[in-house]
Amino acid sequence: MDRLWMLLRAVVIAVGVVYVLFGVLLWALQERMLFVPPGVGRDQLDAAAAEIGAEPLDIVASDGVRTYAWLRRATPDNHRLVLHFPGNAETVADNLALQRLLLTHGWDVLIGGYRGYPGSDGSPSERGLARDAEAAWAWVVGEGGYDPRHVVVHGRSLGGGVASHLVAGPANPAALVLESTFSSVREVAQHGMARFYPVGLLLRHPFDSHERAPAFGVPVFLVHAVADTVIPIDLGARRLRPVIAEVEFHEVGGGLGHNDPLVVADPDVRDAYLAFLERFGGS
């Protein structure tokens, strides 16, 4: 009997040690899991910009951190723009199909950069990315000369959390697009590997779009793939939809997933997206 108790005690201690160690890893490595900057140099991004006619911009946030962004113009005298925030493993040079779609239909595009990502200074954090978004918005309506009534903010995946910060805060765009994004990082983590941990205490970057959504104050185009396994739709668009005052909601099937450009790949969603832009941000 004593041996049995000793064995049980050893098992409990071992499980406890593993639990604590994994919790420490979650706390210490969360930035590496949430923010995944690709290994691309600024020279490569500048070369890509030159090839497609994008204009590289250095935009400085309120805390002095410089971020790298791209501006692409449909025409030299165009007056309407989509401010796009990409996903956590993307650069300004990703989502080219979306950029082409917008340019073709008469929309300029500013792809906002994040601190700690290729071409930019600093290290990423939720507050830092919020400041980067605020700086991009300030450039758009300031030096860029765009009227907020003709600016639509579009966030994809992590960019949806960044866009939610911006639109629930200082920005007043014509509309907001949220594509393949989460209700909050906290909720996604609670349904994943961290479900057995006090996520609220461990998480430094909750990106709680669900909490911010009632303050958007603009029409929202909400789109998510049913087959998304990275951010399940039940932890994304379906959770956000009830707390958004004015929303156009699209669930996308056809086997498309998280890494697919939903507003480009699905013809019906593409047409609805372009119509949404025209209705709320067009001339």
N, C-alpha and C positions, 0 to 999 in steps of 0.2 A: 504493500500500500504506500509506504514511504517513497518507493521508487516511482510509482505512478504520479504521486503529487509533485515530485521533483521534475518529472517529465512534463507535466502540465504547466508547472511554473515556468520551466525553460521555454516552452512553446509560447506562453503568454508574453513573456519578456521579449522573445524574438519578434513576435508579431508587433508588439508595441514599439520596438526599436525601428522596425521597417516602416511602420506608420509615421513615426516622428521624422525619420530621415526623408521619407517621400514628401511630407509636408514642408520640411525645410527646403527641399529642392524646388517644390512648387513656388514657394515664396521667393527664393533666390533667383530662379531662372525664368520667371514669368515674362520679363521683357524679351528674352530670346525666343519664347514660344509665341508671343503676341506680335512682336515686330520682327519681320524677317527681311531685312534689306538685301536685295540681290547684289552680287559682287560685280558691279559694273562701274567703270570710272567715268568721271565727267567728260573726259576727252571722247569716250565712245558715245555718250549722249549728245555731245555737241556735234559730232560727225553725223549721227543719225538725224539730228535736227536740220543740219545743212542739206541732207539728201531730200528731205520731205518739205522743206520750207518752213519749219517751225522756228520761232524766235525764242531763244533761251532768255530767261529772266532771273535775276537775283532779287528775291523779295526778303526784306529784313523784318523779323517779328518784333514785338514790343519789348522783348528781353534781349534784343541785339543779335539773335541767332539768324543766320542767313540761310534761306532755303532756295532750292533750284526748281524752277517751273518752266513750262513751255506755253507759249501763246501761238495759236494757229488761227489765221484769219481767212474767212471765206472770201471776202473781197476787201480791198483797202479801206473802203468807207463804210463798212458794215457797222451796225449799231446794236446788235444783239449777241448774247454770249451764254454759253453753258460753262459754269465753273465746276470742273470735275475733280473728285477726290478718289484716288484708286485704292486697291486692296493692299493687304499687309505685306505681300511679297512682290509688289509691282513697282515699276518706276514710271516716270512721266512718258516713257517710250512704249509702254504697254497700252492695251485697249485701242490700237490703231484702227480697227474696224469701226469702232464707235466714233472715233475722230473723223474718219472719212465720211461716215453717214451724216454727221452734223455739218461738216463743211459743204457737202453736196447739197444740203437743204438750207444753206444760207445762215448757218450759225457759226460764229467764232467759238473757239474752245480755249480755255485756260486750264491746264492740268496742274493742279496744285502739288507742290512737293512737300515732303516731310523731313524734319530735322533727323539727322542720322542716316538718311537714305542717300543713294548715289547723287553726287553733285552738291549736297547740302552739308552744313556744319551741324554740330551738336549731337545729342543723343535723344532717341524718341521716348515720349511719355504721353499719357493722355492730355495733361495740361499743356505740354509742349506742342502737340499736334493741334490742339485747339487754338493756341496762339498763332501757329502757322496758317491755319485756316482764316483767322481774323485778319492776318496780314495780307493774305491773298484777296480777301474781300475788299480790304481797304485799297489795294492796288486797282482792283476792277472798277470801283466807283470813284476813285481818285485819279491817279495818273492814267489809268486806262480809259476813263471818260465814258463809261457805260452807265446808262440810266438803270437803277435797280428794277424798274418796271419791265425791263427787257433782259433780265438776267435770271437764269434758272440754275440752281445748285443741284448737282447730281453726285451722289456718293455710292460707291460699290463696295460691298463687304465691310472691311474696317473703315473704308471711306464713308460708309453710311453713318457710323458712329461719329466721325469727324464732322460730317455735314449736319448731323443732328445738333451737335454742340453749337455750330455756327448759326443755324436758322432759329433755334430756340433762344439764342443769345442776341448778339448785336446786329446781325444781318437782317435785311428786309427785301429778299429777292421776290420775284414774281411767283415762283413755285419751287418745289423740292421734289427730286426723284431719289428714291431709296431702292437700290437693286441688290438682291442677295445679301442682305445685311441682318444683323442680330437685333433682338429686343434689348439685350445687354450681354456683355461678356460674362458677367456674373452668372446669368441664367444658363448660358452655354456651358460654362465650367461646372456648374452644379449638376449637369446632366452627363458629364463626361468623366474623366479619370479622377476629378477632384470632388466627386459627389459625396464622399465620406469625410470631407474636411470642412471646417468653418470658413468657407470661401469669402464671406464678407469681411473677415478679419485678415485673410491672407492677401486678398487682391488689391493691388495698388492702382489699377487702371480699369475700373468697372464699365466705362463707356455705357452708361445707362440711358439708352435712347427711349426706352419705354417710359421712363420718368419724365423725359424732356418733351415727348411727343405732344402732349396737350398744349404746349406753349408754341408750337410751330407757327400757327397763325396764317399759313398759306396753303394752297392746294398741294396735295401730295400724290405722286404717282408711285405706287408700291408694287414691286414685282419680285417674285421668288419662284425658284424651280421646285416642283414637288419632289423631285429625286435628289435634291441637294443633301449630301451626306456630311458636308463640312459644317454648315449652319442649317440644321433641319428647319423646314418651313414653320413647324410648330413653335420653334424658338426664335423665329424671325418675323416674317410678314403677318402670319396669323395672330401673333401676339400683339403686334403693333397696330393692326387695323382697327380694333375697337377703341383705341385711345386717340386716334387722329380724327379731328373734326371733319375735314373735307378730304376724302381719299378716293382715288381710283385704283382698284386692286386687281392685279393679274397673277394668277397661278399658272405656271408654265409646265407643260408635260413634255411628251416627245422624247424622253430620255435625256434631256438637257440637265446639266448639273451646275455645281457652284462655279466652276472655272469657265463656263460658257458665257459669252456676252449676250445676255437674254434679250436686250432691247435691239439687238442686231440679228441674232440667229433665228428668232421666232417671227415669221412675217406678220402675224396678227398683232403681236406685242410691238413690233417695230412701227407699224402704222399707227397704233394707239399712242405710242410714245411721241412720235412726230406731231400728231394731232394735239396732244397735250401741250407740247412746247408752243405750238402756234396759238393755241387758245389762250394761254396765260402769259406767255412771254413774247409773243410775236408782235409785229407792228400793227 
